[in-house]
Structure formats: C-alpha cells, structure tokens
Amino acid sequence: MAEALGYIKLAVDIRRGILAGGGLLHADCEATLIEDGSRQEEIWGADWFPESQDVSCLSLINIRPKQGNPGMEIRDAGVRAQVETVVKSLLEKPR
C-alpha cells in the first residue's frame, strides 16, 4: 500500500498499544482489531507516511459524536498524541 499510495491506512487501539494496517479502508483495519479483542471506542484511524515518518489522524472511523469527536480529525489532543505515540513506537525507523 505504501508503494502504491505513499501511505498506509491504520487503526490504532490506544488502550492496548497495538495497530492494524494495510487495509483498503480504515474500517478494514478496525474490524481486524475488534476481531482480536479490541473495543471500538478505543480504536482510532490514522495514516502512516513511511517516507517522512509522519502520522495523520484523519479517518471516517474517527467520526464519533458520542465521544466528543464530530469530525474525521481526532479533536482531543491527548488521544491524538496517544495514536501518534503508538504508531511511531511500532513503525518509525531509528534515525
């Protein structure tokens, strides 16, 4: 996926500190985590850009009005930081 698009779609379980990646949709990754025992309310969507080692927290699965997140971007800075920490700890290459 990274070769074709330049990024990898991810779903990140911030409680368990794990992620699933590479699906066509963030929801595919989310479903994989749920099948593995994650709870939907703790899974957030993100994209990983291997070339720049950057994380984007924009995904349809992040639209959660009941959790105070009405849009695709993760609004809560703490949640966003947790997502970035999990992604970078698992995917970032040492510089």
VOGU-3710 file (C-alpha; in Angstrom, 3 decimals, decimal comma):
1> maealgyikl> 0,000/0,000/0,000  2,825/2,403/0,839  4,327/1,858/-2,603  1,030/2,456/-4,392  -0,336/5,371/-2,337  2,634/6,688/-0,398  0,922/5,959/2,917  -0,607/3,119/4,921  -4,091/3,192/6,450  -4,120/2,229/10,116
11> avdirrgila> -6,441/1,573/13,013  -4,826/2,089/16,407  -6,002/0,668/19,730  -4,754/3,281/22,200  -5,514/1,133/25,264  -3,674/-1,966/24,058  -0,921/-0,081/22,232  -1,353/-2,058/19,015  -2,364/-1,313/15,446  -3,575/-2,974/12,281
21> gggllhadce> -2,620/-1,589/8,904  -2,776/-2,029/5,173  -6,498/-2,400/4,563  -8,260/-0,641/1,719  -10,276/1,233/4,342  -9,534/2,229/7,914  -12,654/0,235/8,773  -10,961/-2,951/7,492  -8,137/-2,400/9,973  -10,632/-1,552/12,714
31> atliedgsrq> -12,510/-4,822/12,083  -9,265/-6,774/12,426  -8,587/-5,209/15,831  -12,155/-5,831/17,018  -11,852/-9,494/15,987  -8,690/-9,590/18,113  -10,480/-8,289/21,216  -10,181/-4,513/20,945  -13,114/-2,266/21,839  -14,331/0,075/19,112
41> eeiwgadwfp> -14,343/3,149/21,363  -10,580/2,777/21,876  -9,707/2,381/18,189  -8,814/5,452/16,141  -7,981/5,822/12,458  -4,712/7,220/11,165  -2,377/7,162/8,181  1,367/6,445/8,265  3,673/8,084/5,751  6,828/5,919/5,765
51> esqdvsclsl> 8,915/8,285/3,663  8,500/11,274/6,000  7,790/9,200/9,143  4,645/11,295/9,735  1,236/10,387/11,147  -2,087/11,863/10,030  -5,116/11,385/12,292  -7,820/11,814/9,661  -10,322/8,989/9,073  -14,020/8,283/8,734
61> inirpkqgnp> -13,837/5,884/11,695  -12,930/8,871/13,887  -16,391/10,411/13,487  -17,825/9,799/16,969  -20,191/12,451/18,260  -20,907/10,387/21,401  -17,190/10,526/22,239  -16,954/14,254/21,523  -15,348/13,835/18,096  -17,799/15,079/15,459
71> gmeirdagvr> -15,398/15,055/12,505  -12,799/12,925/10,752  -9,831/14,583/12,507  -9,121/13,482/16,085  -10,054/16,576/18,078  -8,728/15,579/21,511  -5,006/16,420/21,662  -4,414/13,678/24,239  -5,990/10,972/22,078  -4,131/12,265/19,020
81> aqvetvvksl> -0,844/12,118/20,959  -1,586/8,540/22,077  -2,255/7,493/18,475  0,974/9,122/17,285  2,966/7,511/20,116  1,684/4,004/19,320  2,260/4,412/15,582  5,758/5,828/15,932  6,801/3,287/18,562  5,839/0,450/16,226
91> lekpr> 6,651/1,833/12,767  9,195/4,622/12,980  12,691/3,802/11,797  15,550/4,901/14,031  17,326/7,937/12,605
//
